[in-house]
Structures are given as C-alpha cells and as structure tokens.
Amino acid sequence: MRELQSLDQQLIQLDEKRRQLESAISEQRLEMARVQEMVDGLADEMEGFQTRRRELNDAIAQEERNIERSDARLPDIKTQKEYVAVLKEIDTAKAMIRDLQAQLTEVDRQLESLGSDRAEKEQELASLAATVEARQAEVDQEMAGFSSSVAEMNGRKESLLEQIPAGVRKRYQTLISRRGGMAVVEARNGACTGCNMQLPPQLYNSLFKLDKPQYCPHCNRLIYVQTEQG
Ligand SMILES: [Zn+2]
C-alpha cells in the first residue's frame, strides 16, 4: 500500500511538473503573440502613411500639370487683367506644391520612424521565437521522459492494485482523488498525520500488531505506523 501511495505521489508530482512546463511555454507564446500584434499594428500604421504618401504625390503631380497648363496659356493672353490672373493661378499652385511637399517630408519622417520601430519589434519577435522553439524542444524531451516514467509507474501501480482486495482498492482510489493524492498516511505518537487528529488508543496499538488495512476514523485515510525496520 505504501509503495502504491508513493507511486501515486510521484505520478501527481510529475503531472504537476508537466503542467508547470506547459504553462511556462504558453506564457512565452502569449508574449510572442503580443509582440506580433505590435508588429502588425505598426505595419497597418505604415500602410496608412504609404496611402497618404501616394495621395500627396498625386496631388503634387496634379498641381504641376496645372502650372504647365497655365504656362502654356500665357503667350496667347490678350489683356493685362487676364495675365495677372493666370500668374496668380501659377503662384497659388506653386504654394500648394510647397505645402504638399512639406506634408510629404513629414510623412516620410513618420514612415522612417515607424519602419525602425517595426524592425526592432521584428527582431524581438525573432529572438522570442528562437527562445520558445529551443524551450519547446527541451520540454518535448522532458515530456517524453515523463511519459515513459508515467507508463512504467502506471504499470507498476496496476500490478500493485491487483494485489489489494477489491474493497480496499476502491476506497484507496476514492481517497486518492478526494484527498489531494494522500490516501495512505503515517500514524505517529498516537495521531493521524493526515488530519492531525488523535487516534483511539486501541486502534493505534492495533497498527503495530495487525497486518490489515486500518483507517483513520476522522479523515478515513489508510494509516500505518513506521516500525523500526521501516
Ligand atoms: Zn486522519
């Protein structure tokens, strides 16, 4: 029974270890997803600026065409008034172009800054991915080790369970699932170490003599005493 208890304890510990490894990995994956989201956000923002850049270039080209058209009209103009008006059109278009070019410079500046942020985040992502991949390989290896230990322990457990009378076995399994894996506990100085309650003296004494399963009347765990031989 005690070997069985120890096996179950080890199985529970392995399972706990496995969960810890898995949650560490999944945390790193979450971090990766977070950085990926930032990279995507930067890419979207850059796309917006690229669109704005195209619009500005189109507008500049349009103003340049306007200037060319106005220039072409100048030789045919008859009146001074009309001449002044066309020159004014040209000046206005040139002022527009200067303004659009200033906007374009600002857009380019934004694009450059976003581009370097994005490159930085992409590098961070790559190094995270490398870390996660390496860690995952380690975890996979550990998991494979666990699986073979677990399989071995389960095999041993089955054979131990078979040696136990059916009634005791059922009770043991119920206790394992209900008592956080501790179904078999030591009785020491007249008390159950599972629930720390004092055992009836007669029951406690019988533990030294009888070689049959005894249960704590308080927590129902299987109890045993540590004899000198261990
Ligand atoms: Zn107890």
Residues whose N, C-alpha, C, O or C-beta is under 5 A from the ligand:
A	BS01	ZN	C192 G194 C195 C216 H218 C219 N220
